Amino acid sequence: MININIDKKLSDKVNVHIASIEAKVKTKESDKELLELINKKCEEIKENIKFDEVIKLKNILSSRNAYKKLSKDPSRYRLSSESLVKRVVKGNDLYIVNNIVDINNLISLHTCYSVGTYDLDKVKGSITFTVGEENERYDGIGRGSINLENLPVFEDEDGKFGSTTSDSIKAMITNDTTHILMNIIAFEEDENLERYIEYSKKLLERFADATIIDTKITKCTEIQIKILLYTDSENFLILNHLYNIFEERGKQYEKKHFSIN
């Protein structure tokens, strides 16, 4: 069963929705049909998206805005989805690894969200989606040491293992992988997440002989979402500013009777 906890340190700042699939799979070399699907998607992107339009794509933009709210520079610590789309737009071929990794990348191109797929046999205990702390790092796949501070990251009982920028080698997919957790990470409410799950299931079943164990969308609670929307509102900022003026001037009566409705 999929059970991902969204840490309050993250949900207090950004609206998180994680569409997850747990499955048993056969990891192998991608076949011709899968590669043709990937190439078709790449050609579609090259024909319809200009390089300077990539960061304006809705799902990439919402994820970049989430990074800014977490005080993480999205231009320096680029989203994996943004990196993939930009690579395609520039005319560079995607790295072909194995069917699971290649399906992962195809889903990311299709949704424009960061997608992380992990070997569950290498994950210990419960999983939490949280924020990296100061001085925390891990070895990213093909990227060397990654600075995790303020980065959205997955962690298990042994520590951090995956992020929306780069996953670690700890739970990476190898040719021996048989049990996976795939996460499509959105930093907004998206009515298409269920459709993305169905699309992903079909790819896994078709190209990885998958047996789907569970699917789930994990998200912030309604209360957390309302707080996020409220604290982002212009009215709240104006009222909060007025409250601070009252406080600074020492007008205790006004402050006592001032309320935010």
C-alpha positions in Angstrom: 0.0 0.0 0.0 1.2 3.5 -0.9 1.6 5.7 2.2 3.4 9.0 1.7 3.3 11.6 4.4 3.6 15.3 3.4 5.7 17.1 6.0 4.1 20.2 7.5 7.4 22.0 6.8 6.5 21.6 3.1 2.7 21.9 3.2 2.9 25.1 5.1 4.5 26.8 2.1 3.4 25.0 -1.0 0.3 23.0 -2.2 1.5 19.5 -2.9 -0.3 16.7 -4.8 1.5 13.4 -5.5 0.0 10.9 -7.9 1.6 7.5 -7.1 1.7 4.0 -8.6 3.1 0.9 -6.9 3.7 -2.0 -9.2 5.6 -5.2 -9.8 7.5 -4.9 -13.1 10.1 -6.5 -15.4 13.0 -4.2 -16.0 14.6 -4.6 -19.4 15.9 -2.9 -22.5 13.2 -0.6 -24.1 11.7 -2.1 -27.1 11.3 -0.5 -30.5 7.6 0.4 -29.9 8.4 2.3 -26.7 11.3 4.1 -28.3 9.0 5.1 -31.2 6.5 6.6 -28.7 9.3 8.6 -27.1 10.6 9.9 -30.4 7.1 10.8 -31.4 6.6 12.8 -28.2 10.0 14.5 -28.7 9.1 15.5 -32.2 5.8 16.9 -31.1 7.6 19.0 -28.4 10.2 20.3 -30.9 7.5 21.4 -33.3 5.3 23.2 -30.8 7.5 24.6 -28.1 10.2 27.3 -28.3 13.1 27.3 -25.8 12.0 30.5 -24.1 8.5 29.1 -23.7 9.5 26.1 -21.6 9.5 27.8 -18.2 6.1 29.3 -19.1 4.4 25.9 -19.5 1.7 25.7 -16.9 2.9 22.7 -14.9 6.6 23.7 -15.0 5.7 27.3 -14.0 3.7 26.1 -11.0 6.6 23.9 -9.9 9.2 26.8 -10.4 6.9 29.0 -8.3 6.9 26.4 -5.5 10.7 26.4 -5.5 10.7 30.2 -5.1 8.3 29.9 -2.1 10.8 27.4 -0.6 13.7 29.9 -1.2 15.2 27.6 -3.8 16.4 29.1 -7.1 14.7 27.1 -9.9 17.1 28.4 -12.5 20.1 27.0 -10.6 18.4 23.9 -9.2 16.4 23.1 -12.3 13.3 20.8 -12.2 13.9 17.5 -13.8 10.8 18.0 -16.0 12.2 21.4 -17.2 15.6 19.9 -17.9 14.0 17.1 -20.0 11.8 19.4 -22.1 14.7 21.9 -22.7 16.9 19.0 -23.8 14.3 18.0 -26.3 13.6 21.5 -27.5 17.4 22.0 -28.1 17.3 18.9 -30.4 19.3 16.7 -28.1 18.4 13.0 -27.8 17.2 11.7 -24.4 19.4 9.2 -22.6 18.0 5.7 -23.1 18.5 3.6 -20.0 15.9 0.9 -19.5 12.2 0.5 -20.0 11.3 1.8 -16.5 13.5 4.9 -16.6 12.4 5.6 -20.3 8.7 5.3 -19.3 9.4 7.7 -16.4 10.9 10.2 -18.8 8.0 9.9 -21.3 5.5 10.5 -18.5 7.4 13.6 -17.5 7.4 14.9 -21.0 3.7 14.2 -21.3 2.7 15.9 -18.1 5.5 18.5 -17.7 5.8 17.4 -14.0 8.8 16.0 -12.3 8.4 12.2 -12.1 10.4 10.0 -9.7 10.4 6.2 -9.9 12.1 4.3 -7.1 13.1 0.7 -6.4 10.9 0.0 -3.3 13.2 -2.9 -2.3 15.8 -0.2 -1.5 13.4 2.0 0.5 13.2 1.4 4.2 10.0 2.1 6.2 7.6 4.9 5.7 8.1 7.7 3.1 7.9 11.4 3.8 7.9 14.3 1.3 9.7 17.1 3.1 12.2 19.9 2.7 16.0 19.4 2.7 17.8 20.9 5.7 21.0 23.0 5.8 24.1 21.1 4.9 22.2 18.0 3.7 23.4 16.5 0.4 23.3 13.3 -1.5 24.8 11.9 -4.7 22.4 12.6 -7.6 22.2 10.1 -10.5 24.8 11.3 -13.0 25.0 14.7 -11.3 27.4 14.4 -8.4 26.7 15.9 -5.0 23.3 17.7 -4.8 22.7 20.5 -2.2 19.3 19.5 -0.7 18.7 22.6 1.4 15.2 24.0 0.8 14.7 21.4 -1.9 11.5 19.2 -1.9 12.7 15.7 -1.1 11.5 12.2 -0.3 13.0 10.5 2.7 12.7 7.1 4.3 14.1 5.8 7.7 17.6 5.9 6.3 17.5 9.4 4.9 16.7 11.4 1.7 16.6 9.5 -1.6 14.7 11.5 -4.2 13.8 15.1 -5.3 12.0 17.0 -8.1 15.5 18.1 -9.3 17.5 14.9 -9.2 17.1 11.5 -7.5 19.8 9.8 -5.5 21.6 6.6 -6.4 20.2 5.0 -3.2 16.8 3.9 -4.7 17.7 4.2 -8.4 16.2 1.8 -10.9 18.5 -0.9 -12.1 18.1 -4.0 -14.4 17.4 -6.0 -11.2 14.5 -3.8 -10.1 11.1 -5.6 -9.8 9.1 -3.5 -7.4 8.6 0.2 -8.0 7.0 3.3 -6.7 6.3 6.0 -9.3 5.5 9.5 -8.2 4.1 12.3 -10.4 4.7 15.5 -8.3 2.4 18.5 -8.7 2.6 21.7 -6.7 -1.0 22.7 -7.5 -4.4 21.1 -7.6 -4.7 19.3 -11.0 -7.8 17.6 -12.1 -5.7 15.7 -14.7 -3.8 13.7 -12.1 -6.2 10.7 -12.3 -5.8 10.7 -16.1 -2.0 10.8 -15.8 -2.2 7.8 -13.5 -4.2 5.9 -16.1 -1.8 6.9 -18.8 1.2 5.7 -16.7 -0.5 2.4 -15.8 -1.0 1.6 -19.4 2.6 2.3 -20.3 3.8 0.1 -17.4 1.5 -2.7 -18.3 2.3 -2.5 -22.0 6.1 -2.1 -21.8 7.1 -3.5 -18.4 4.6 -6.4 -18.0 3.4 -4.6 -14.8 1.1 -5.8 -12.2 -0.4 -2.7 -10.6 -0.6 -3.1 -6.8 -2.0 0.3 -5.8 -2.6 3.9 -7.0 -3.2 6.9 -4.9 -3.2 10.7 -4.9 -1.6 12.2 -1.7 -2.3 15.9 -1.1 -2.4 18.6 1.5 -5.4 18.6 3.7 -8.3 21.1 2.9 -7.3 23.2 5.9 -3.7 23.4 4.8 -4.8 24.4 1.3 -7.1 27.1 2.6 -4.3 28.5 4.8 -2.0 28.6 1.7 -4.6 30.4 -0.4 -5.4 32.8 2.4 -1.8 33.7 3.2 -1.2 34.3 -0.5 -4.1 36.6 -0.9 -3.7 40.3 -1.5 -6.3 41.2 1.2 -4.4 39.3 3.9 -1.2 41.1 3.0 -2.9 44.5 3.2 -4.6 43.7 6.5 -1.4 42.2 8.0 0.4 45.4 7.0 -2.2 47.6 8.8 -2.0 45.3 11.8 1.8 45.9 12.0 1.3 49.6 11.8 -1.1 49.5 14.8 1.4 47.4 16.7 4.3 49.6 16.0 2.5 52.7 17.2 1.5 51.0 20.4 -2.2 51.5 19.8 -3.3 48.7 22.1 -7.0 49.5 21.8 -7.0 49.3 18.0 -4.9 46.2 18.1 -7.2 44.5 20.6 -10.3 45.1 18.4 -8.7 44.6 15.0 -9.7 41.3 13.4 -9.1 39.6 10.1 -12.3 38.1 8.8 
